Amino acid sequence: MRLPNWAAFSLGVALLLSAAPGRATDWTDQWWLQKASRALRGGEGLKPGEDSQALLALGREKVVEQFVADPRFADTILGFNMAFLGFRLDRIKKENGNYEDLVYELPQAVASAASVLTGGDYFDLFNIPQHHYIGPLLKPRKMESGDEKLDPAVLRRKVTRNIQADLRRILALAQSTPPERTVEICTELGNHAFKYIFSNVLNLTGGFGNTVMGDKNWYGQARDACNRPAEKYDFASGLQKIIAQNELFFTMLANLEPGLYHPGTVADIRALDLSPLKLEYEHTQFTRTVQRTLPNSSTNFDRKRAAYVLKRYFCDDLTPVNVENPDVHAGDKHASNPSCFACHYKLDPMAGFFRNYGFNFNNYSDSKNIRFDDRSRMPLADYVKNWQPGPDGAHPWNVGFIRSTQKISRNFYGNDLPDLYRFLKTAPEVRRCLVKRLFEYLVADNQLVDGDYLDYLSDEFRDNLRLGSVAAVKKAAARIVLSRAFSTPNGSTEKCLDHRPGHEDGTGGTPCRVASILNHSCVTCHGSTDQYPGLDLSHWMVFSDGTSGFPHLDDEQKMVPAKKTFEQMLARITSGDPGFRMPYKRDMPSTERQELYLWLNSRLGGGSP
């Protein structure tokens, strides 16, 4: 029976402590060493024979240097990449040592993690075109009684023979059927596709069983001809080509038998070379798993895809904070209602990057109509009008990443998905989000963290990029594993344990959840009770009634109750009136406004500070 991760971890520490009788051991150091090993070496703790005392004698920084140089660090990054993309796994490898099947559905995670070992670019994570990674062959799915008793390789040969035999049967039908009577051919071909292809009867990883063979490539022309019967298509010739393509593809699979292919590291994962098949289709990071997660209906306007990008890459959860003025910025466009526009002002322009991508992430930019995942269709020209006009003559499309509704020069505007994914590689918000997610992955999702400390980590990450993206990621992971939040046994998740070097708390200590936000946007004007309106957001105090809050004097120099101050702050940061909204006539990052909004509500509602 496999112990839960933390139980196994505790047992490992206990074994370490008892392994060397008579040797002085510091429990905290041993605890940290085992935890650091698991964090930075793909979930693996210290092995028998590894001298923990010798490692600790090097000092923690040297230990971390060794761990991030270990090939297993690539598995840590693979696991992190999966989590960053929204597909976190409890473990990335199976009991037999092979990678989990889902790994092959996220080729960008694989390519990025492999760069740790190959000296490539970590930011391959943001490339749209991707290799077609595939895992060792799995046992095909059972199709009839007795299949479960067959050896996987034997069953695989049986399935491929059945696929080809069924196609030859349909070919014979096509050769004997008049061209005007294609309904029977299409019915049989549809039954074949659902039985063998879309059900992924071969049980191939990486989307090969349904997407590659069925949706995009050599089965695709016949399928399209059945969907558009008015177009002429030679089914006999087409089926002969499908049979030949299948034969070539099945031959390629022979080298992927488990006895021949067992990737020990992420760099050993094979990308199948499909060039002999002469396909027009280019594999991208928008695999079947992503397609199913981010469908686009005829009424969704790509907003689900946009929300995914904002959440995963920008750490923007789209918390509704009613601060934008739709009368000025949206006119009579959809989602111009004030309660909606608070999110849509940035959601809709982001959605515009996907406007040409419909059913299964197919690109319809060269088509007259666009087809959606709900099977409806509409003229593409009508659909894309939802992103016109742009903000000015230089930007004909309202497509981009919106930082400000007042100063468009601060925004990023583009046209298509390649523009967006190039931007992701350089956007400071994305780099900060990457570091934030890495901290959460290595420490804890619910660990309270000082925003200024995250700024420090992201600034350091930016500076280290001069050494290469892989080196920057290694140094960021090392810094986090050396942090107090990571290194403190049973540390409080409700306290900020780490700060920028040289940090000094203000008087009483402003709550760290919002201290950096207030310093960025508010303290310049509200840093003393001597300044109008008597509010000091740089300090924190305990009032005579036992409540805590900011020093705030009214016109009669009497202390304003904390609750009233919080209510006034909340009204100011959520106002749609530019003349009343704070910070006054200044942009505030939407993620910071959201965080301040949530914190103020927690104070007023008695939640966690």
Secondary structure, 3 states (H helix, E strand, C coil): CCCCHHHHHHHHHHHHHHHCCCCCCCHHHHHHHHHHHHHHCCCCCCCCCCCHHHHHHCCHHHHHHHHHHCCCHHHHHHHHHHHHCCCCCCCCECCCCCECHHHHHCHHHHHHHHHHHHCCCHHHHHCCECCCEECCCCCCCCCCCCHHHCCHHHHHHHHHHHHHHHHHHHHHHHHHCCCCCCHHHHHHHHHHHHHHHCCCCCCCCCCHHHHHHHHHCCCHHHHHHHHCCCCCCCHHHHHHHHHHHHHHHHHHHHHHCCCCCCCCCHHHCEECCCHHHCCCCCCECCCHHHHHHCCCCCCCCCHHHHHHHHHHHHCCCCCCCCCCCHHHHCCCCCCCCHHHHHHHHHHHHHHHHHCCECHHHCECCCCCEEECCCCCEEEHHHHHHHHCCCCECCECCCCEECCCCCCHHHCEECCCHHHHHHHHCCCHHHHHHHHHHHHHHHCCCCCCCCHHHHHHHHHHHHHHHHHCHHHHHHHHHHHHHCCHHHHCCCCCCCCCCCCCCCCCCCCCCCCHHHHHHHHHHCCCCCECCCCCCCEECCCCEECCCCCEECCEECCCCCECCHHHHHHHHHHHHHCCCCCCCCCCCCCCCHHHHHHHHHHHHHHHHCCCC
